[in-house]
Amino acid sequence: MAADVPDRHLAHLVASESNPSGGYSEYALQPLGVARPPHGKITVPVVCDVCGIPVECTVYSVDATRRLRWRWWLLAALCAVGAVVLAGAVGATFADHLPDRPATTPVAWFMVVGFMAVPGLAVLAFYRRRDARREDGLRVVARSGAHSLRPPGARFDSWYATEGGGE
């Protein structure tokens, strides 16, 4: 993370095509040209070079970005711990009630919801951890289909629905 100027660019979606075998998107990139504030955050309009529309972007200071990352890590850790604790509780409940005696309705509901919630919490922990690594302290205030923030050089996205990668 750069101390003075963010390394993300304002991206304008120029072209996009999608079909059953894959697709691509092309973006026009321009530097934000906004320095990080010494503390807190600022919201500034950045005029898009392609369409001329001002896009409001929020830029966080270095310390505020570190706090955002810490919050993402904390949420990931809480989800992971919650998944482990819930898995233990469901396992203990399962071992206590089955197969000797049937579970009551509330216990059965707890086990069913617990069996579904444990993988959900694990996936949530994985994605929050990824968000913590990617946190750069930049936001587009009002999301639109045309504008986003992208790293420099990331003008193209492509994806393939076939196993061979679209060949």
Backbone as CSV, one residue per row, in Angstrom:
resi,resn,N_x,N_y,N_z,CA_x,CA_y,CA_z,C_x,C_y,C_z
1,MET,0.858,-1.169,0.000,0.000,0.000,0.000,0.899,1.224,0.000
2,ALA,0.747,2.098,-0.972,1.536,3.320,-1.049,1.097,4.289,0.035
3,ALA,2.063,5.031,0.553,1.751,5.932,1.654,1.039,7.191,1.179
4,ASP,1.387,7.693,-0.001,0.842,8.980,-0.429,-0.285,8.867,-1.448
5,VAL,-0.059,8.094,-2.496,-1.030,8.027,-3.594,-1.493,6.582,-3.762
6,PRO,-2.798,6.335,-3.802,-3.303,4.971,-4.007,-2.886,4.433,-5.376
7,ASP,-2.675,3.123,-5.449,-2.242,2.527,-6.710,-3.392,2.000,-7.560
8,ARG,-4.616,2.201,-7.157,-5.763,1.783,-7.968,-6.081,2.844,-9.004
9,HIS,-6.740,2.413,-10.071,-7.158,3.322,-11.132,-8.682,3.315,-11.236
10,LEU,-9.231,4.430,-11.682,-10.652,4.479,-12.002,-10.825,3.756,-13.329
11,ALA,-11.737,2.802,-13.373,-11.951,1.998,-14.574,-13.339,2.278,-15.132
12,HIS,-13.395,2.515,-16.445,-14.663,2.698,-17.149,-14.838,1.480,-18.048
13,LEU,-15.968,0.786,-17.914,-16.244,-0.393,-18.731,-16.488,0.047,-20.162
14,VAL,-15.608,-0.379,-21.069,-15.694,0.021,-22.472,-16.481,-1.004,-23.277
15,ALA,-16.175,-2.279,-23.075,-16.836,-3.334,-23.842,-16.947,-4.577,-22.972
16,SER,-18.004,-5.327,-23.214,-18.199,-6.575,-22.494,-18.991,-7.520,-23.375
17,GLU,-18.577,-8.764,-23.377,-19.291,-9.771,-24.155,-19.333,-11.052,-23.347
18,SER,-20.475,-11.701,-23.364,-20.634,-12.945,-22.634,-21.425,-13.916,-23.487
19,ASN,-21.004,-15.164,-23.476,-21.723,-16.217,-24.173,-21.558,-17.500,-23.368
20,PRO,-22.197,-18.597,-23.772,-22.130,-19.813,-22.956,-20.720,-20.357,-22.740
21,SER,-19.776,-20.078,-23.639,-18.432,-20.630,-23.470,-17.486,-19.683,-22.748
22,GLY,-17.912,-18.483,-22.404,-17.035,-17.559,-21.686,-17.383,-16.122,-21.976
23,GLY,-16.410,-15.263,-21.778,-16.653,-13.857,-22.039,-15.454,-13.014,-21.689
24,TYR,-15.572,-11.717,-21.925,-14.497,-10.800,-21.585,-15.083,-9.430,-21.288
25,SER,-14.304,-8.636,-20.589,-14.637,-7.240,-20.332,-13.384,-6.419,-20.575
26,GLU,-13.558,-5.233,-21.136,-12.429,-4.332,-21.373,-12.712,-3.009,-20.678
27,TYR,-11.697,-2.466,-20.032,-11.825,-1.234,-19.259,-10.831,-0.193,-19.754
28,ALA,-11.250,1.077,-19.693,-10.331,2.195,-19.879,-9.924,2.650,-18.482
29,LEU,-8.615,2.713,-18.232,-8.111,3.039,-16.902,-7.531,4.440,-16.859
30,GLN,-7.702,5.095,-15.724,-7.059,6.385,-15.496,-6.665,6.474,-14.031
31,PRO,-5.513,7.067,-13.739,-5.105,7.204,-12.337,-6.086,8.082,-11.569
32,LEU,-6.237,7.803,-10.289,-7.143,8.612,-9.469,-6.605,10.024,-9.274
33,GLY,-5.307,10.160,-9.089,-4.728,11.485,-8.900,-5.124,12.138,-7.588
34,VAL,-5.412,11.343,-6.576,-5.823,11.859,-5.270,-4.853,11.314,-4.228
35,ALA,-4.288,12.207,-3.431,-3.383,11.780,-2.366,-4.192,11.322,-1.156
36,ARG,-3.613,10.413,-0.404,-4.264,9.961,0.824,-4.260,11.095,1.841
37,PRO,-5.338,11.232,2.603,-5.353,12.265,3.648,-4.430,11.861,4.802
38,PRO,-3.993,12.823,5.600,-3.125,12.474,6.730,-3.837,11.617,7.781
39,HIS,-5.137,11.808,7.947,-5.909,10.977,8.867,-7.367,10.971,8.424
40,GLY,-8.080,9.909,8.807,-9.500,9.814,8.449,-9.705,9.410,6.999
41,LYS,-10.700,10.016,6.397,-11.021,9.718,5.000,-11.530,10.978,4.330
42,ILE,-11.424,10.995,2.995,-11.976,12.094,2.205,-12.772,11.490,1.055
43,THR,-13.789,12.202,0.627,-14.571,11.806,-0.542,-14.389,12.886,-1.594
44,VAL,-13.881,12.474,-2.748,-13.577,13.433,-3.812,-14.208,12.965,-5.116
45,PRO,-14.664,13.902,-5.952,-15.141,13.517,-7.277,-13.960,13.384,-8.236
46,VAL,-13.935,12.292,-8.967,-12.925,12.072,-10.003,-13.674,12.031,-11.323
47,VAL,-13.341,12.944,-12.238,-14.040,13.021,-13.522,-13.499,11.935,-14.441
48,CYS,-14.393,11.089,-14.932,-14.022,10.002,-15.834,-13.597,10.588,-17.180
49,ASP,-12.432,10.173,-17.680,-11.935,10.665,-18.963,-12.770,10.166,-20.136
50,VAL,-13.456,9.044,-19.984,-14.212,8.457,-21.090,-15.575,9.117,-21.249
51,CYS,-16.335,9.212,-20.152,-17.711,9.713,-20.262,-17.896,11.109,-19.671
52,GLY,-16.916,11.614,-18.942,-17.014,12.951,-18.368,-17.874,13.049,-17.124
53,ILE,-18.351,11.926,-16.612,-19.189,11.927,-15.410,-18.286,11.923,-14.178
54,PRO,-18.564,12.791,-13.202,-17.778,12.727,-11.965,-18.182,11.508,-11.123
55,VAL,-17.193,10.749,-10.716,-17.398,9.551,-9.905,-16.826,9.843,-8.523
56,GLU,-17.672,9.782,-7.503,-17.207,10.062,-6.148,-16.471,8.853,-5.583
57,CYS,-15.246,9.098,-5.132,-14.415,8.055,-4.546,-14.032,8.453,-3.130
58,THR,-14.047,7.490,-2.241,-13.608,7.715,-0.869,-12.208,7.139,-0.721
59,VAL,-11.302,7.965,-0.198,-9.913,7.562,0.007,-9.629,7.633,1.507
60,TYR,-9.192,6.516,2.074,-8.877,6.443,3.502,-7.391,6.701,3.723
61,SER,-7.059,7.250,4.883,-5.657,7.459,5.247,-4.990,6.104,5.484
62,VAL,-3.671,6.119,5.616,-2.936,4.881,5.852,-3.384,4.232,7.161
63,ASP,-3.507,5.025,8.216,-3.946,4.467,9.505,-5.376,3.932,9.433
64,ALA,-6.258,4.654,8.759,-7.646,4.191,8.626,-7.710,2.903,7.809
65,THR,-6.850,2.775,6.790,-6.810,1.554,5.988,-6.327,0.380,6.830
66,ARG,-5.336,0.626,7.665,-4.872,-0.441,8.567,-5.984,-0.880,9.507
67,ARG,-6.774,0.070,9.990,-7.905,-0.282,10.866,-8.952,-1.096,10.099
68,LEU,-9.204,-0.731,8.829,-10.150,-1.505,8.019,-9.654,-2.934,7.841
69,ARG,-8.359,-3.077,7.546,-7.796,-4.420,7.402,-7.938,-5.200,8.702
70,TRP,-7.655,-4.566,9.823,-7.764,-5.228,11.118,-9.196,-5.696,11.353
71,ARG,-10.166,-4.876,10.975,-11.575,-5.265,11.153,-11.927,-6.483,10.308
72,TRP,-11.420,-6.521,9.055,-11.673,-7.691,8.210,-11.041,-8.934,8.832
73,TRP,-9.793,-8.824,9.339,-9.131,-9.961,9.974,-9.898,-10.410,11.212
74,LEU,-10.376,-9.460,12.006,-11.137,-9.796,13.208,-12.423,-10.539,12.846
75,LEU,-13.129,-10.059,11.825,-14.353,-10.733,11.392,-14.050,-12.144,10.887
76,ALA,-12.952,-12.303,10.142,-12.559,-13.630,9.663,-12.252,-14.555,10.834
77,ALA,-11.527,-14.047,11.820,-11.186,-14.869,12.986,-12.435,-15.255,13.772
78,LEU,-13.354,-14.317,13.950,-14.596,-14.622,14.670,-15.418,-15.674,13.933
79,CYS,-15.475,-15.583,12.609,-16.213,-16.590,11.829,-15.553,-17.961,11.957
80,ALA,-14.221,-18.005,11.897,-13.519,-19.284,12.019,-13.728,-19.891,13.406
81,VAL,-13.588,-19.081,14.443,-13.807,-19.576,15.809,-15.258,-20.011,15.985
82,GLY,-16.188,-19.227,15.446,-17.600,-19.594,15.525,-17.882,-20.920,14.842
83,ALA,-17.233,-21.167,13.697,-17.429,-22.434,12.992,-16.921,-23.601,13.829
84,VAL,-15.757,-23.431,14.452,-15.195,-24.514,15.270,-16.065,-24.773,16.504
85,VAL,-16.473,-23.716,17.182,-17.309,-23.872,18.381,-18.651,-24.502,18.021
86,LEU,-19.264,-24.027,16.950,-20.555,-24.577,16.539,-20.417,-26.033,16.109
87,ALA,-19.322,-26.364,15.414,-19.107,-27.760,15.025,-18.973,-28.642,16.263
88,GLY,-18.255,-28.153,17.264,-18.139,-28.917,18.509,-19.470,-29.075,19.215
89,ALA,-20.256,-28.004,19.254,-21.569,-28.064,19.912,-22.505,-29.015,19.182
90,VAL,-22.492,-28.960,17.866,-23.353,-29.862,17.087,-22.891,-31.303,17.272
91,GLY,-21.572,-31.511,17.254,-21.051,-32.864,17.460,-21.413,-33.420,18.827
92,ALA,-21.286,-32.590,19.856,-21.639,-33.033,21.212,-23.129,-33.317,21.322
93,THR,-23.937,-32.472,20.724,-25.386,-32.679,20.756,-25.759,-33.946,20.006
94,PHE,-25.123,-34.154,18.862,-25.385,-35.343,18.054,-25.000,-36.598,18.833
95,ALA,-23.828,-36.572,19.464,-23.366,-37.739,20.216,-24.241,-38.001,21.439
96,ASP,-24.787,-36.948,22.013,-25.609,-37.096,23.216,-26.994,-37.658,22.907
97,HIS,-27.510,-37.391,21.722,-28.900,-37.756,21.430,-29.064,-38.963,20.506
98,LEU,-28.122,-39.225,19.658,-28.317,-40.302,18.695,-27.238,-41.347,18.898
99,PRO,-27.435,-42.577,18.634,-28.644,-43.239,18.162,-29.512,-43.776,19.290
100,ASP,-29.097,-43.625,20.571,-29.842,-44.224,21.685,-31.251,-43.676,21.815
101,ARG,-31.335,-42.366,21.814,-32.659,-41.760,22.018,-32.872,-40.683,20.962
102,PRO,-34.072,-40.533,20.512,-34.336,-39.538,19.473,-34.216,-38.116,20.022
103,ALA,-33.837,-37.232,19.147,-33.701,-35.825,19.531,-35.071,-35.156,19.534
104,THR,-35.256,-34.228,20.456,-36.490,-33.442,20.467,-36.457,-32.479,19.285
105,THR,-37.580,-31.873,18.997,-37.655,-30.973,17.847,-36.672,-29.808,17.939
106,PRO,-36.562,-29.100,19.069,-35.584,-28.007,19.121,-34.144,-28.485,18.927
107,VAL,-33.823,-29.650,19.483,-32.470,-30.187,19.326,-32.227,-30.572,17.873
108,ALA,-33.220,-31.165,17.251,-33.083,-31.530,15.839,-32.885,-30.289,14.975
109,TRP,-33.650,-29.242,15.260,-33.473,-27.993,14.506,-32.075,-27.421,14.716
110,PHE,-31.586,-27.459,15.953,-30.236,-26.968,16.237,-29.202,-27.733,15.423
111,MET,-29.363,-29.059,15.353,-28.393,-29.860,14.598,-28.456,-29.554,13.106
112,VAL,-29.653,-29.436,12.566,-29.793,-29.146,11.133,-29.207,-27.779,10.801
113,VAL,-29.584,-26.771,11.577,-29.069,-25.420,11.331,-27.560,-25.387,11.554
114,GLY,-27.096,-26.094,12.572,-25.659,-26.143,12.837,-24.883,-26.796,11.716
115,PHE,-25.402,-27.911,11.174,-24.735,-28.578,10.058,-24.646,-27.661,8.840
116,MET,-25.626,-26.795,8.654,-25.588,-25.860,7.522,-24.736,-24.636,7.835
117,ALA,-24.728,-24.199,9.085,-24.029,-22.962,9.441,-22.517,-23.136,9.508
118,VAL,-22.036,-24.307,9.872,-20.589,-24.501,9.998,-19.880,-24.267,8.665
119,PRO,-20.296,-24.895,7.560,-19.628,-24.590,6.289,-19.831,-23.134,5.867
120,GLY,-21.003,-22.585,6.173,-21.245,-21.181,5.834,-20.294,-20.249,6.557
121,LEU,-20.072,-20.491,7.840,-19.124,-19.675,8.601,-17.697,-19.868,8.097
122,ALA,-17.351,-21.090,7.708,-16.007,-21.334,7.179,-15.788,-20.579,5.869
123,VAL,-16.775,-20.610,4.989,-16.669,-19.871,3.723,-16.612,-18.374,3.988
124,LEU,-17.435,-17.898,4.897,-17.420,-16.480,5.254,-16.056,-16.071,5.810
125,ALA,-15.455,-16.907,6.638,-14.121,-16.616,7.178,-13.094,-16.542,6.059
126,PHE,-13.181,-17.463,5.090,-12.244,-17.454,3.962,-12.353,-16.155,3.172
127,TYR,-13.576,-15.728,2.856,-13.752,-14.518,2.056,-13.397,-13.254,2.834
128,ARG,-13.662,-13.206,4.129,-13.270,-12.024,4.909,-11.752,-11.935,5.012
129,ARG,-11.081,-13.079,5.084,-9.614,-13.088,5.089,-9.082,-12.549,3.769
130,ARG,-9.722,-12.933,2.676,-9.331,-12.422,1.358,-9.574,-10.923,1.279
131,ASP,-10.704,-10.462,1.832,-10.984,-9.024,1.840,-9.931,-8.263,2.632
132,ALA,-9.461,-8.853,3.724,-8.429,-8.192,4.533,-7.140,-8.032,3.740
133,ARG,-6.782,-9.043,2.967,-5.563,-8.941,2.157,-5.712,-7.917,1.046
134,ARG,-6.900,-7.789,0.485,-7.118,-6.884,-0.650,-7.479,-5.454,-0.249
135,GLU,-7.717,-5.212,1.021,-8.150,-3.884,1.466,-7.094,-2.838,1.119
136,ASP,-7.509,-1.825,0.355,-6.581,-0.762,-0.036,-7.062,0.619,0.379
137,GLY,-8.187,0.696,1.068,-8.670,1.980,1.562,-9.296,2.856,0.501
138,LEU,-9.814,2.269,-0.555,-10.468,3.018,-1.632,-11.862,2.464,-1.860
139,ARG,-12.796,3.343,-2.130,-14.177,2.946,-2.402,-14.765,3.854,-3.474
140,VAL,-15.620,3.283,-4.324,-16.484,4.084,-5.188,-17.761,4.275,-4.384
141,VAL,-18.165,5.530,-4.167,-19.292,5.819,-3.278,-20.584,5.229,-3.830
142,ALA,-20.933,5.564,-5.065,-22.161,5.059,-5.687,-21.764,4.074,-6.783
143,ARG,-22.026,2.805,-6.552,-21.650,1.798,-7.542,-22.515,1.929,-8.794
144,SER,-21.857,1.749,-9.919,-22.570,1.738,-11.193,-21.983,0.614,-12.030
145,GLY,-22.652,0.260,-13.089,-22.134,-0.782,-13.959,-20.958,-0.327,-14.794
146,ALA,-20.780,0.977,-14.934,-19.739,1.494,-15.812,-18.425,1.762,-15.096
147,HIS,-18.437,2.077,-13.810,-17.227,2.505,-13.113,-16.873,1.580,-11.952
148,SER,-15.573,1.373,-11.786,-15.057,0.573,-10.682,-13.617,0.993,-10.428
149,LEU,-12.999,0.392,-9.435,-11.589,0.624,-9.148,-10.833,-0.654,-9.459
150,ARG,-9.735,-0.524,-10.212,-8.957,-1.689,-10.631,-7.475,-1.389,-10.482
151,PRO,-6.654,-2.437,-10.363,-5.211,-2.210,-10.298,-4.670,-1.751,-11.651
152,PRO,-3.535,-1.066,-11.676,-2.975,-0.628,-12.949,-2.646,-1.827,-13.835
153,GLY,-2.903,-1.681,-15.117,-2.629,-2.744,-16.071,-3.736,-3.770,-16.215
154,ALA,-4.763,-3.711,-15.399,-5.850,-4.698,-15.447,-6.957,-4.190,-16.367
155,ARG,-6.631,-4.076,-17.655,-7.604,-3.553,-18.614,-8.591,-4.612,-19.083
156,PHE,-8.248,-5.877,-18.927,-9.096,-6.933,-19.468,-9.431,-7.960,-18.388
157,ASP,-10.634,-8.474,-18.444,-11.053,-9.641,-17.676,-11.562,-10.649,-18.689
158,SER,-11.200,-11.904,-18.509,-11.773,-12.936,-19.368,-12.057,-14.155,-18.510
159,TRP,-13.073,-14.882,-18.881,-13.440,-16.091,-18.163,-13.974,-17.090,-19.166
160,TYR,-13.794,-18.358,-18.846,-14.197,-19.424,-19.747,-15.050,-20.422,-19.000
161,ALA,-16.083,-20.896,-19.662,-16.958,-21.894,-19.067,-16.496,-23.306,-19.405
162,THR,-15.536,-23.432,-20.340,-15.053,-24.751,-20.724,-13.838,-25.107,-19.884
163,GLU,-13.591,-26.404,-19.721,-12.466,-26.845,-18.905,-11.141,-26.520,-19.557
164,GLY,-11.078,-26.453,-20.870,-9.813,-26.218,-21.558,-9.392,-24.769,-21.591
165,GLY,-10.133,-23.858,-21.010,-9.745,-22.458,-21.002,-10.147,-21.716,-22.259
166,GLY,-11.088,-22.212,-23.019,-11.604,-21.488,-24.169,-10.929,-21.812,-25.483
167,GLU,-9.995,-22.776,-25.475,-9.318,-23.099,-26.734,-10.256,-23.772,-27.694
